[in-house]
Amino acid sequence: MIVCSCNLLSDGDVKACLTPGPGCPRTPAQVYNCLGCSPNCGRCARTIRSIMDKALAEVGVSPCGRGCCPTGGRVVELAVAAEAAL
């Protein structure tokens, strides 16, 4: 399924760059970088985040990389986004 029509990225592309270890992308921006592109309109960022969260949970990896936070680091992302909106 195509998740980013601007860059023609599929859910398979996103999952393919999620490898266990410290180099695993933890944000949609890092996924774009891993795939050699950048976000254009940004509409797919939430879908990419959802794919990341599900794929990493299936292999038992915490989305934030530390394994200590149940929100997967989203609290920090939301706080940064809220601050940027001010």
C-alpha positions as a Python dict, from the first residue, in 0.01 Angstrom:
ca = {
    (1, 'M'): (0, 0, 0),
    (2, 'I'): (134, 346, -90),
    (3, 'V'): (161, 560, 224),
    (4, 'C'): (342, 859, 76),
    (5, 'S'): (222, 964, -268),
    (6, 'C'): (475, 1250, -286),
    (7, 'N'): (772, 1010, -265),
    (8, 'L'): (592, 691, -373),
    (9, 'L'): (675, 511, -49),
    (10, 'S'): (492, 195, 47),
    (11, 'D'): (432, 41, 387),
    (12, 'G'): (684, -224, 281),
    (13, 'D'): (948, 45, 222),
    (14, 'V'): (889, 182, 572),
    (15, 'K'): (906, -164, 732),
    (16, 'A'): (1221, -252, 535),
    (17, 'C'): (1424, 26, 696),
    (18, 'L'): (1319, -72, 1051),
    (19, 'T'): (1607, -293, 1156),
    (20, 'P'): (1677, -376, 1520),
    (21, 'G'): (1965, -188, 1673),
    (22, 'P'): (2079, 165, 1743),
    (23, 'G'): (2058, 269, 1377),
    (24, 'C'): (1688, 194, 1352),
    (25, 'P'): (1483, 501, 1260),
    (26, 'R'): (1272, 623, 1553),
    (27, 'T'): (1084, 908, 1385),
    (28, 'P'): (913, 956, 1049),
    (29, 'A'): (1185, 1208, 957),
    (30, 'Q'): (1449, 940, 1013),
    (31, 'V'): (1250, 699, 794),
    (32, 'Y'): (1247, 956, 513),
    (33, 'N'): (1623, 1000, 555),
    (34, 'C'): (1679, 624, 557),
    (35, 'L'): (1483, 596, 232),
    (36, 'G'): (1676, 882, 71),
    (37, 'C'): (1395, 1134, 50),
    (38, 'S'): (1229, 1408, 250),
    (39, 'P'): (869, 1489, 341),
    (40, 'N'): (685, 1718, 102),
    (41, 'C'): (329, 1773, 221),
    (42, 'G'): (367, 1578, 547),
    (43, 'R'): (25, 1410, 533),
    (44, 'C'): (181, 1067, 559),
    (45, 'A'): (382, 1130, 878),
    (46, 'R'): (112, 992, 1108),
    (47, 'T'): (65, 684, 890),
    (48, 'I'): (440, 624, 886),
    (49, 'R'): (450, 661, 1266),
    (50, 'S'): (165, 410, 1298),
    (51, 'I'): (342, 161, 1072),
    (52, 'M'): (663, 208, 1272),
    (53, 'D'): (489, 156, 1606),
    (54, 'K'): (313, -161, 1490),
    (55, 'A'): (617, -310, 1317),
    (56, 'L'): (849, -243, 1610),
    (57, 'A'): (595, -377, 1861),
    (58, 'E'): (569, -700, 1660),
    (59, 'V'): (941, -764, 1706),
    (60, 'G'): (940, -648, 2068),
    (61, 'V'): (1132, -325, 2018),
    (62, 'S'): (1021, -13, 2203),
    (63, 'P'): (954, 268, 1954),
    (64, 'C'): (1156, 512, 2162),
    (65, 'G'): (1458, 282, 2169),
    (66, 'R'): (1497, 278, 2546),
    (67, 'G'): (1216, 42, 2639),
    (68, 'C'): (1119, 250, 2940),
    (69, 'C'): (831, 463, 2819),
    (70, 'P'): (491, 323, 2729),
    (71, 'T'): (419, 616, 2497),
    (72, 'G'): (711, 534, 2271),
    (73, 'G'): (863, 880, 2298),
    (74, 'R'): (550, 1045, 2160),
    (75, 'V'): (512, 1271, 2463),
    (76, 'V'): (833, 1449, 2369),
    (77, 'E'): (727, 1471, 2002),
    (78, 'L'): (389, 1616, 2099),
    (79, 'A'): (551, 1867, 2335),
    (80, 'V'): (791, 1984, 2064),
    (81, 'A'): (505, 2015, 1815),
    (82, 'A'): (294, 2210, 2061),
    (83, 'E'): (582, 2444, 2140),
    (84, 'A'): (648, 2501, 1770),
    (85, 'A'): (283, 2592, 1717),
    (86, 'L'): (306, 2877, 1970),
}
